[in-house]
Amino acid sequence: MSGCTARGGHSTPSADTVITTQSIPKDTIKPIKVAAEDTASYLPLLRGKKVALTANPTAQAFGKHLLDVMIEGGVNVQKVFAPEHGFRGAAEPGEKVDTETDKKTGVKIVSLFGKNLKPTPEQMSGLDYVVYDIQDVGCRFFTYISTLHNVMEAAAESNVKVLVLDRPNPNIDYVAGPIREADCISFVSMDPIPIVYGMTVGELAKMINGEGWLKGGVKCDLTVIPVANYNRKMRYELPIKPSPNLPDYLSVRLYPSLCLFEATNISVGRGTETPFTFIGYPDPKYGDYVFTPKDIPGMQTNPMHEGKKCYGIDFHDINPDSTRFTLKYFIDMYRISGGTCITSNNLLGKLYGNKSLGKMLAAGASEQEIIKSWEPGLSDFEKRRQPYLIYK
């Protein structure tokens, strides 16, 4: 079954290509350079080929979109595969994204959200390369990595090469959460990785390929162009928001902890200008911070508790750099609600990665006891991922 792997020793990494950049003198500090700006490493590979680009508005290079950079660089871009929120990022969470044509370039845009989550053989037909460049936030339930998985799988099945242009992960500095179990596979939990996996998309692509997680254990012909001058301890604030409801660095750092509330009646601030930076419910017993969700076109229409005054917790005073995945707030809200805040155990299982969380909370488990349940899986994951890591 897709997404499953045996426990125990890790498999031998595949011979994926990682194009390395020139070494940097230790006494020189250089700014991070995303792979999309390392045109000398990838444009020669793509010229004379038929190429599809998997991207959204975060695929920026030199102040312009990667699609424009590739076309100006002489690349024959036949089509664009667009993930959730669309190629230009105007679609709201879960909104249907139709196939269309990019107004600026005339390139056909094929939606990979809704009924068509994975490129079909017809959509891959005639291609030599599919390029992937989408900013990630390092959380298993962020659907752009599910699109990465599906694109790699489709490419492997159609003998199309995959080129990943890597970007920093703003949550690369730690690993946390349970490993996704086989009975919770979904578009928000494609691969057996923890909630916070501490890898860039380039590293994750190598692991997906090397561990045989694609359907049938197929492997794609994968090349990763790395980020220059980057290491795992670097703070990285995204130059453009990665999705409509992650507006800033704080929201990106809180997202791993707060996204579980999507399976509850607790608002994460959708319908405000700064979602994922506070939580609340229309009852003063939930906290002192007050906000009122409303329609915000392009971000969220018909948000939960629309027009109702919500009371809860504001996280704007915390240090985002010291923020890690925590269940504290989820447990607090669960207990304040008397266990009634969970509205979908099915969705909670998909987000969390297994079906144990609701049961453990109902049994009165502490956060420490829940964390302890992750340890065997996390230890195994950290060993398995080592051969695929690119950055020190």
Stockholm file with secondary structure:
# STOCKHOLM 1.0

chainA/1-392         MSGCTARGGHSTPSADTVITTQSIPKDTIKPIKVAAEDTASYLPLLRGKKVALTANPTAQAFGKHLLDVMIEGGVNVQKVFAPEHGFRGAAEPGEKVDTETDKKTGVKIVSLFGKNLKPTPEQMSGLDYVVYDIQDVGCRFFTYISTLHNVMEAAAESNVKVLVLDRPNPNIDYVAGPIREADCISFVSMDPIPIVYGMTVGELAKMINGEGWLKGGVKCDLTVIPVANYNRKMRYELPIKPSPNLPDYLSVRLYPSLCLFEATNISVGRGTETPFTFIGYPDPKYGDYVFTPKDIPGMQTNPMHEGKKCYGIDFHDINPDSTRFTLKYFIDMYRISGGTCITSNNLLGKLYGNKSLGKMLAAGASEQEIIKSWEPGLSDFEKRRQPYLIYK
#=GR chainA/1-392 SS CTTCCCSSSCCCCCCCEECCCCCCCTTCCCCCBCGGGCHHHHHHHHTTSEEEEEECTTCEETTEEHHHHHHHTTCEEEEEEECTTCSSSCSCTTCCCCCEECTTTCCEEEECSSSCCSCCHHHHTTCSEEEEECCCCSBTTCTHHHHHHHHHHHHHHHTCEEEEECCCCTTTTCCBSCCCCGGGCBTTBCSSCCSBCCCCHHHHHHHHHHTTCSGGGCCCCEEEECCBTCCTTCCCCCSSCSSTTCCSHHHHHHHHHHGGGGGBSCBCSTTSSSTTSEEEESSGGGCSEEECCCCBTTTBSSCTTTTSCEEEEECTTSCGGGCCCCSHHHHHHHHHTTTCCBCCHHHHHHHHSSSCHHHHHHTTCCHHHHHHHHHHHHHHHHHHHGGGCCCC
#=GC SS_cons         CTTCCCSSSCCCCCCCEECCCCCCCTTCCCCCBCGGGCHHHHHHHHTTSEEEEEECTTCEETTEEHHHHHHHTTCEEEEEEECTTCSSSCSCTTCCCCCEECTTTCCEEEECSSSCCSCCHHHHTTCSEEEEECCCCSBTTCTHHHHHHHHHHHHHHHTCEEEEECCCCTTTTCCBSCCCCGGGCBTTBCSSCCSBCCCCHHHHHHHHHHTTCSGGGCCCCEEEECCBTCCTTCCCCCSSCSSTTCCSHHHHHHHHHHGGGGGBSCBCSTTSSSTTSEEEESSGGGCSEEECCCCBTTTBSSCTTTTSCEEEEECTTSCGGGCCCCSHHHHHHHHHTTTCCBCCHHHHHHHHSSSCHHHHHHTTCCHHHHHHHHHHHHHHHHHHHGGGCCCC
//
